[in-house]
Amino acid sequence: MNAKTYRKLIANQLSQDFKSAVEIVEIPIPKPTANQLLIKNKFAGINGGFDTLLCRGDVPYINLTPPFDLGVEAVGKVVAMGEDVEDFQMGDAVITTTRGGGYRQYQVVDANNSVKVQEATPEILTLMLTGVSALVALEQVGKMKNNEVVLVTAAAGGIGHIAVQLAKLAGNHVIGTCSTKAKTDLLTELGCDRVINYRTEDLNQVLKQEYSKGINLIFDCVGKQVFDTCVENLAIRGRLVVVGFISEYATNIEQITQQRIYHQLFWKAASVRGFLMPHYQEYAASARDRLLNLFYNNRLRVAVDPRKFNGIESISDAVEYLLSGQNCGKVVVRF
């Protein structure tokens, strides 16, 4: 390995805007200690909502003072390792999901925090954090069953399109919301029973007319008015899982005045629960193994957005692209 330095993206200051918070720095490539791997990242996943909230200082369970590293999931190859590492070899493809390990060309991690995979591809990368989150949210928080009606919002996004397939594999009737014909086509290919393009149809009207008994399980990534509509259309004993609120990531949080939510939940014995993967880590390994098995056996399709983002300097544009809602599948950056 001839390179001596590498580039990474850091948050140099807290800011409402991701692009104005970040800076590219160049530093020496570190050497792994006894139990560590040096990985050359090949792809990193873009998590625009989390990235933006982190750069605002609005992630309650993380108290960071700039400068700090950015990016989470990455897939690459082992290029050096410590003398005590036993289960890896040079050239192995590995995935890491360490906060701060994604938006950089190289990273050093403890071997125990790396997962060996068959190949360093964007598809495998998507399964490791995004896919795991979808599975754990549906099963552990949403208590997903079968023969129910499941609604996935932002269904053609990175986490949404995985949730759609997992709900179908569990034997449910699945509704997916999206905003373009391309996304409608993708969701139809993935087996969505009803696709609602909210730019051409009214979500609330469709749900009331076609699903008069309500929705049993809702997987919401959007928030704002979509969240309100979802709550209103919950079935008796329905469950709504808040996986994100992308409609508010790039703007100030909307202040609202209305009846408290229990007025809608109580009479249906319905529930709303938040999901955050760091609070469910005990389920991660099992979910990861199940997802890889589904993928390798061609039972689960991973959609990667076709737009190319190359290099550290493209990450800010990739975050803006994701927040704009243009993506169809997982957004990744290539190094």
C-alpha positions in Angstrom: 0.0 0.0 0.0 1.7 3.2 -1.2 -0.7 5.8 0.1 0.3 7.6 3.2 -2.7 9.8 3.8 -6.4 9.7 3.2 -9.4 12.0 3.2 -12.5 12.0 5.4 -15.5 14.2 6.0 -15.9 15.8 9.4 -18.4 18.2 11.0 -16.3 21.2 11.8 -19.2 23.1 13.3 -22.8 22.7 14.3 -25.2 24.1 11.6 -28.8 23.8 10.5 -27.4 23.0 7.0 -25.3 19.8 6.5 -23.2 21.3 3.7 -22.2 24.3 5.8 -21.3 22.1 8.8 -18.8 19.8 7.1 -15.3 20.0 5.9 -12.9 17.6 4.1 -9.6 16.9 5.9 -6.6 14.9 4.9 -4.7 12.9 7.6 -2.2 10.1 7.8 -3.4 6.5 7.3 -3.3 4.8 10.8 -1.8 1.5 11.5 -3.9 -1.2 13.1 -3.0 -2.4 16.5 -3.1 -6.0 17.7 -6.8 -6.7 17.3 -7.6 -4.2 14.6 -8.3 -4.1 10.9 -7.3 -1.4 8.4 -10.1 -1.2 5.9 -10.1 0.6 2.6 -13.8 1.7 2.2 -15.3 1.0 -1.2 -18.9 2.2 -0.6 -20.7 4.1 2.2 -24.4 4.5 2.9 -25.9 7.9 2.9 -28.2 8.6 5.9 -29.3 12.1 5.1 -31.7 12.5 8.0 -29.4 11.2 10.7 -26.4 13.2 9.2 -28.4 16.4 9.2 -29.7 16.0 12.8 -26.2 15.1 14.0 -24.7 18.2 12.4 -27.4 20.3 14.1 -26.7 18.8 17.5 -30.2 17.4 17.5 -29.6 13.7 18.3 -30.4 13.5 22.0 -28.5 10.3 22.8 -25.2 11.6 21.3 -23.5 14.7 22.7 -20.7 15.6 20.3 -18.5 18.7 20.2 -17.1 19.6 16.8 -15.0 18.5 15.1 -16.4 14.9 14.9 -16.4 12.2 12.2 -19.5 11.4 10.1 -21.0 8.4 8.2 -22.0 5.0 9.6 -22.2 1.9 7.4 -19.4 1.2 5.0 -18.2 -1.8 3.0 -14.6 -2.3 1.8 -11.6 -4.6 1.9 -9.0 -5.5 4.5 -5.6 -4.0 3.6 -3.7 -4.4 6.8 -4.4 -6.1 10.2 -2.9 -6.5 13.7 -0.9 -9.5 14.7 -3.6 -11.0 16.9 -6.4 -11.0 14.3 -7.4 -14.6 13.5 -10.6 -14.7 11.6 -9.8 -12.3 8.7 -7.4 -12.3 5.8 -5.9 -9.7 3.6 -8.4 -8.8 0.9 -11.5 -10.0 2.8 -14.7 -8.0 2.1 -16.1 -6.6 5.3 -18.9 -4.4 6.5 -18.7 -2.0 9.4 -21.5 0.0 11.1 -19.4 2.2 13.4 -20.6 5.8 13.7 -17.9 8.0 12.1 -16.5 5.2 10.0 -18.5 5.8 6.8 -17.5 9.1 5.2 -13.8 8.3 4.9 -11.5 6.5 2.5 -9.8 4.3 5.2 -10.8 3.3 8.7 -9.3 1.3 11.5 -11.8 -0.8 13.5 -11.7 -3.6 16.1 -12.0 -6.9 14.3 -15.0 -7.8 16.4 -16.9 -4.9 15.0 -16.5 -6.1 11.4 -18.6 -8.6 9.5 -17.1 -10.6 6.7 -19.3 -10.8 3.5 -18.9 -12.5 0.1 -18.4 -9.3 -1.8 -18.1 -5.5 -1.2 -21.2 -4.3 -3.0 -23.8 -1.5 -2.4 -26.5 -4.2 -2.1 -24.8 -5.9 0.8 -24.1 -2.6 2.4 -27.8 -1.7 2.3 -28.7 -4.8 4.2 -26.4 -4.3 7.1 -27.9 -1.2 8.7 -30.9 -0.1 6.6 -32.2 -3.6 6.1 -31.5 -4.7 9.7 -33.4 -1.6 10.9 -36.4 -2.4 8.7 -36.6 -6.0 10.0 -36.2 -5.2 13.7 -38.6 -2.2 13.5 -41.3 -4.4 11.9 -41.0 -7.4 14.1 -39.8 -6.1 17.5 -41.6 -2.7 17.6 -44.5 -3.2 15.2 -45.1 -6.8 16.3 -45.7 -7.8 12.6 -48.0 -10.7 12.1 -49.5 -12.2 8.9 -52.8 -11.6 7.0 -52.8 -8.0 8.1 -52.8 -4.7 6.2 -49.4 -3.0 6.4 -48.7 0.5 5.1 -45.1 1.7 4.4 -44.6 5.4 3.7 -41.6 6.5 1.5 -41.8 2.9 0.4 -39.3 3.3 -2.5 -36.6 4.7 -0.3 -33.6 2.8 1.2 -35.4 1.4 4.2 -38.9 1.5 2.8 -38.3 -0.9 -0.1 -36.9 -3.4 2.3 -39.8 -3.1 4.7 -42.2 -3.6 1.8 -40.6 -7.0 0.9 -40.3 -8.2 4.5 -44.0 -7.4 5.1 -44.9 -9.4 1.9 -42.7 -12.3 2.9 -44.5 -12.4 6.2 -47.8 -12.9 4.3 -49.4 -9.4 4.5 -51.3 -7.1 2.2 -48.9 -4.2 1.7 -49.6 -0.6 0.7 -46.7 1.6 -0.3 -46.6 5.4 -0.8 -44.3 7.2 -3.2 -44.1 10.3 -5.4 -43.1 9.3 -9.0 -43.9 6.8 -11.7 -40.4 5.3 -11.4 -41.0 4.6 -7.7 -44.5 3.3 -8.5 -43.0 0.8 -11.0 -40.3 -0.3 -8.5 -42.9 -0.9 -5.8 -45.1 -2.9 -8.1 -42.1 -5.0 -9.1 -41.4 -5.6 -5.4 -44.9 -7.0 -4.8 -46.8 -4.0 -3.3 -50.5 -4.8 -3.4 -51.5 -1.1 -3.6 -49.2 1.7 -4.5 -50.3 5.3 -3.7 -48.6 8.1 -5.6 -49.4 10.9 -3.2 -48.8 13.5 -6.0 -51.7 12.1 -8.0 -53.9 10.6 -5.3 -55.0 11.8 -1.9 -53.6 9.4 0.7 -56.3 10.0 3.3 -59.1 9.6 0.8 -57.7 6.3 -0.6 -57.2 4.8 2.8 -60.7 5.7 3.9 -62.4 4.5 0.7 -60.3 1.3 0.1 -59.4 0.3 3.7 -62.5 1.2 5.7 -61.5 -1.1 8.6 -58.2 0.8 9.0 -54.5 -0.2 8.8 -53.1 -2.8 11.1 -49.4 -1.9 11.0 -47.9 1.4 9.7 -44.2 1.9 9.1 -43.8 5.7 8.8 -40.6 7.4 7.7 -42.1 10.7 6.6 -43.9 12.5 9.5 -45.9 15.8 9.4 -49.3 15.5 7.6 -48.5 11.9 6.5 -48.1 10.9 10.1 -51.4 12.6 11.0 -53.1 10.7 8.2 -51.6 7.5 9.4 -52.8 8.0 13.0 -56.3 8.8 11.7 -56.4 5.6 9.7 -55.1 3.1 12.2 -57.3 0.0 12.7 -58.6 -1.2 16.1 -55.4 -2.4 17.9 -53.4 -0.9 15.0 -49.7 -0.2 15.5 -47.8 2.8 14.0 -44.0 2.6 14.1 -42.1 5.9 13.7 -38.9 5.1 11.9 -38.1 8.7 10.9 -39.6 12.0 9.9 -37.8 13.0 6.7 -40.3 15.8 6.0 -38.8 17.8 8.9 -35.0 16.9 8.6 -34.2 19.8 6.2 -36.6 22.3 7.9 -37.4 23.7 11.3 -39.7 21.5 13.3 -43.4 22.4 12.7 -45.3 23.6 15.7 -48.9 22.4 15.8 -51.9 22.9 18.0 -54.5 20.1 18.0 -56.1 17.5 20.2 -53.7 15.3 22.1 -53.0 12.1 20.3 -54.6 9.8 22.9 -58.0 11.0 21.7 -57.4 9.1 18.5 -55.5 6.1 20.0 -57.7 5.4 23.1 -60.9 4.4 21.4 -59.2 2.0 19.0 -56.7 0.6 21.6 -54.1 1.6 19.0 -50.5 2.6 19.6 -47.7 4.7 18.3 -44.1 3.7 19.1 -40.8 5.1 18.1 -37.9 3.0 16.7 -34.2 3.7 17.0 -31.8 0.9 16.1 -29.2 1.7 18.9 -31.8 0.8 21.4 -32.4 -2.6 19.8 -28.8 -3.8 19.3 -29.5 -7.2 20.8 -31.5 -8.1 17.7 -29.0 -6.9 15.2 -26.9 -10.1 14.6 -29.9 -12.4 14.1 -31.5 -9.9 11.8 -28.3 -9.5 9.8 -27.9 -13.3 9.3 -31.5 -13.7 8.2 -31.3 -10.8 5.7 -28.1 -12.2 4.2 -29.7 -15.6 3.8 -32.8 -14.1 2.1 -30.6 -12.0 -0.2 -28.2 -14.8 -1.2 -31.2 -17.1 -1.8 -32.8 -14.5 -4.1 -35.8 -13.9 -1.9 -35.0 -10.3 -1.2 -34.1 -7.6 -3.7 -32.0 -4.6 -2.8 -32.6 -1.4 -4.8 -29.6 1.0 -5.1 -30.4 4.4 -6.5 -28.8 4.7 -9.9 -27.4 8.2 -9.4 -23.6 8.1 -9.0 -21.9 9.9 -6.2 -18.2 9.5 -6.4 -15.7 10.5 -3.7 -15.7 12.3 -0.4 -16.5 15.6 -2.1 -19.8 14.3 -3.4 -21.3 13.4 0.0 -22.9 16.8 0.7 -24.7 16.6 -2.7 -25.8 13.0 -1.9 -27.3 14.1 1.4 -29.2 16.9 -0.3 -30.4 14.5 -3.0 -31.8 12.1 -0.5 -33.5 14.8 1.5 -35.1 16.0 -1.7 -37.0 12.7 -2.0 -35.6 12.0 -5.5 -34.0 8.7 -4.6 -35.3 5.4 -5.7 -33.6 2.9 -3.3 -30.5 3.3 -1.2 -28.2 6.2 -1.9 -24.5 5.3 -1.7 -21.2 7.1 -2.2 -18.4 5.3 -4.0 -14.7 5.7 -3.1 
